[in-house]
Amino acid sequence: MKKSEWLIVFLPLIATWLVDFMTKQWAESSLVGIKSFGYLGFVLHHNPGAMLGLFAELPPVLRVVSLSTGGAFLLCTYAIIQYLLPIKSLTLRTGLSILIGGILGNVTDRIIYGHVIDFIVIGNVNISSPAFNLADALQWVGYALIATAIIREGDLLWPEDNARKMYWINPHFQLKYCFLLLGVGIGVGLISMVFSYTYMRVTMIELTGNNQIILDKFLIPFVLTFFIITVGFSAGLFTIGKIISHKIAGPIYAFEKFMTDSMDGKNRPFKLRSKDEFKHLEELANKIREHLIKHGALSHKQNVDALPPEILEMEGSKVAEETIQKAQTKT
């Protein structure tokens, strides 16, 4: 994607957050009592839970910390999805931006105030919706855009000719890469948890004294929540490592196979997947191919069909296993 297109993708996120923030400031400073305009009403309400009051009954520490951290986790997930999406699809990417912008609007409230500012009500005296805000409403716009893009562009999102039939091409390298990221995730989570737990415990003792009942009431939910988040974050890093290492191992083996075939006199094109790394190898392979043809090492006409990516992946996996077995036998 071009820089201008990335700007189009990220602007809705910023705009959604800004509009939500400004309307909440207006409601907080100017809205008194109930203002009704037919079926549309405005009333200030502080929501300690999630969207439409969900999780409002959870303990404050567990509620605020987990929901705020969940929002930050979603922001990281959003960035990863934007990077891994196989197509441009401005509809899908814009929908994701509006959705995350709305979520961040509410996360900002929880971090600053410990609750979310709601002020919109739809209905009448007899029946009405729960209070919500523009962030909640815009999230549904994001969901609608995402659903529309998936329905209209589903074939482009998961094209059969670009589908990954086999992720473990070089298991030794890929698992090493995945466990490295997993270790980083666990290490960062462990360090953060020790720091946060110690800081919170010392602060609570300073403020309330060494009351074990109060400490357990707040610290146990905090540790459990932090543990769940760390496990989820680490599992996400392992999955990302699997995907990224596939994009690295696949092209490397494909290029090795192309060079071997070229030296054996097999003239065939070299093609990588749309989102693989090392795309410059395609240009390099074409130059090598032209050079070999020019010097008579290859026939002028293609004499071998291009190998499908899934075949290369299966062959790459077998070659990697055989190489590892030979190395182990020598040692």
N, C-alpha and C positions, 0 to 999 in steps of 0.2 A: 504493500500500500504506500501511496505517496504521503508526504508530510501534511499536505492540505487535507487529505482524507482522514488522517489520524486526528487532525484538529476537529473535523466534523464529528468524529466518534467521541472525543473527550469533552467537547463543549456542552452537550446535553447533561453530562454528569455535574459539571460545575454550575450550569444554569439551574438545574433541579435543586441542588443544595442551596444556592443563593436565594431563589424564590421562596423555598420552604423556610429558610432562616429569617428572611425579611417579614414574611407573613406571620410567623410566630412571634417576632418582636412586636409587631403591630398588635397582635392579640393580647400579649402579655402587658403591654403598656396602655392600651386604649379600650380594650373590651371589658365592659362592666355589665353584669346581668345578662339577659337573653335578648338577642336581636333576631327578629324573624322576618323573612321575606318570602312569604308563601310556604313552600315545602323546604326551603333552604333556611337554616338557622345558624346563629353563631353564639357559642357560649364557651367561656374559658374553662378548661378541665385539665388537671395534671394527672397524667397516666403513668403510674409506676411500672407498668408491665410493657409488653411488646405491642404489636399492632392490634388494635381493637381491645386492648386490656389483657391480652394473654399473658400468663405467668405473673400476674400482679400479686398473687398470694404467696410467692416464693420469698424466703428470707432476703432482706435488702442486699446483703453482701453477695449472695449467690445470684440474685436477680440482676443487679446493676453491673457487677463484674462480668458475669457470663454473657449477658446480652451485649455489652459494650465490646468485649473481646470477640464475640461472635461476629459483630459488625466489621471489626478489623480483619478477621479471618476471611470474611466474604470479600473484602476489598482486595486482599492478596489473591484470592481465587479468581476474582474478576480480571485482574491483570494477567494471570496465567492463561485463562480462557481466551482473552483477546490475543495473546501471543500464539496460542496453539490452534486457533480457528483456521481451517484449511481454505476458506474463501473470504472474499472482501465483504460481501453482504452488509451494506451499511444499515439495512433495516434491523438485522439481528444485533449488530454491534451497538447501534443507537439504543435499541431496547434494553440491552444489558447496562448501558451507561445510565439511562434514566432510572432503571431499577436500583442500581447501586447508589445513585445520587439520592434517591428517596431513603434508602436504608441508612446512608451516612447522615442524612438530616436528623433522623431520630437518634442515631448513635451519639451525635454531637450533643443533643439534649441530655442524654443519660450521663455523659462524661461531665458536662458543666453543671447540670441541675440535679441529677439523680432521678429525673423523671422526664417524660415526653409531654410537650405542650400540644394539646388537642383543642380545637375550637370550632369545628364544622359538624353540624348535625343535619341529617336529611329526614323529613317526615313531618308529623303533626303532633298535636297534644296527645292523641291516643296511641300512636305507634311511631317510633322513630329509630334511626340507626344509632349505634354507639358513636360517641364523639371521635372524630379523627382529624387529620391535618392534610395539607397538600402533599406531604411526603408519602402518606399512605395511598392517596388517590393516584399520584403519579407512578407509584410502584405498579399499580394495575395497568397503567398505560404501557409500562415496560414489559409486563407479562404479555399483553396483547400483541405488541410488536414482535416479541420473541416467538410466540405461537404462530403468528402470521408468517414470519421468515422460515420457521421449520416446515410449515405446511407447503409453502411455495417453493422453497429452495432445499428441501430435504435431500433430493438426489445429488445436489452439489455439495451438501454437507458431508454426506457419506457415499461418495461415488464408488461403484464396484471396482472400477479399474485402478482406483487409488487406495482401496481398502487394505488394511494390514492383516495378512493371513497368519503371520508369525512374528511375535515380538522378540523372542529370545534368539537372536542371530548368533551372537557370541556370548553365551551365558557367563563365562568367566569374567570377561570385561564388564558386561552390563550389570551383573550382580555386585561386583566390586564397586561400580559407580553408584548403584542404588543404595547399598549399605553405607557408603560414604555419606550420602545425603541423609540417610536415616540416622546415622550417628550424629551428624551435625544438628538435626532436628531435636533428637533426644538430649544432646548436650546443651543446646541453647535453652530448651525447656527446663532441664534440671537446674541450670544456673539461675534462670529467671525465677523458678519456683522457690529455690532456697533463699534468694534475695528478697522476694516479695513476702514469703512466709515469715522470715526473720524480722523484716522491717515492720510488718503488720503486728506481729506478736509483741515486739518491744514497744511499739507505739501504744498498743492497747493496754499493756501493763503500766506504762507511764500515765495513761489517762484514767484507767479504771481500777488499777491495782491487780495483783496476781489472783484474780478470781477465775478458777479453772472452768466453772460452769459457763461463764460468759466467753472465755477464750475458746472453749470447745464449740459453742453455739455458732461462732463466726468463722473460726479457723478450719474446722473440719469440712464444712461446705466449700470453703475457698480451695482447700487442697484437692478435694474430689473434682471440683470443676476444672482446676488447673491441670490435673492429671488427664482428664478426658480431652481437653483442648490440646495438650501436648501429644497424646496418642494420635488424635486426628491429624494434627499438623505433621507429625512424623510419617504417618501412613501416606499423607498427601505428597510429601517429599519423595517417598519411595516410589510412588506411582509416577510422579513427574520424572524421576531418574530413569524409570523404565522406558518412558516415551522418548525422552531426549537421547538416551543411550542408543535406542533403536535407530534414531535419525542419524547417529554418528556411525554405528557399526555397519548399518545397511549400505550406505554410500561407499564406505571404505572397502568392504568386500566386493561390492559391485564393480568398483574401479579395478580392483585386483583381478577379478574375473575377466574384465574387458581387456586388460593388458595381456593376460595369459592367452586369451583367444586371439588377440592381434598378433602375438608372436608365433602362434600356431597357424597363421594365415587365414583366420576366420574374420571376415569383414562384416561387422554388424554395428548398428548404432548404439550409443550409450545414453540411457535416459534414467533420471532419478525421479522420485516422487515430488509432488508439488511443494511439500513442506519439509523435505529432507535438508540436512545441513550439507555444506560443501557443494552447493549448486555450481560453483565455478569449475568443478571437475568435468561437467558436461562440455564446456568450451574447450578445456584442456584436452579432453578425449577426442573431440572433433579435430583439433590441430594435430594430435598424434596420428589420428587416422589418415588425415590428408597427407601428412609427411610420409607415412609408410606407403601410401598409394603412389605418391610422387616418385619414390625410390624403388618401386616395384616389389615391395615386401607384401603388399596386399593387392588383391584384384580390384579393378576399377568398379565392379558391380558388387552389391551386397550379396554374399553367398550364404549367410546364416541369419535366421530370424532373430529379432530382438528378444532377449529373455525377459519374460514377465517378472515383475518384482517379487512375487511370491515364490517363484522358483529360485531366484537368487537368494532369498531369505532362507529357504530350506537347505540349499547347498552350503550357504555360509555357516549355518548352524552345524552341519555335519563336518565341514572342514575345521571349524573351531574346536569341536570335540576331538577330532582325530589329532590335531596339533597338540592339544593339551595331553592326550594320552601318550603321544610319542615323547613329549618332554618329560612326563612322569616316568616312562619306561627307562629313559636314558639316565635319570637321576637314581 
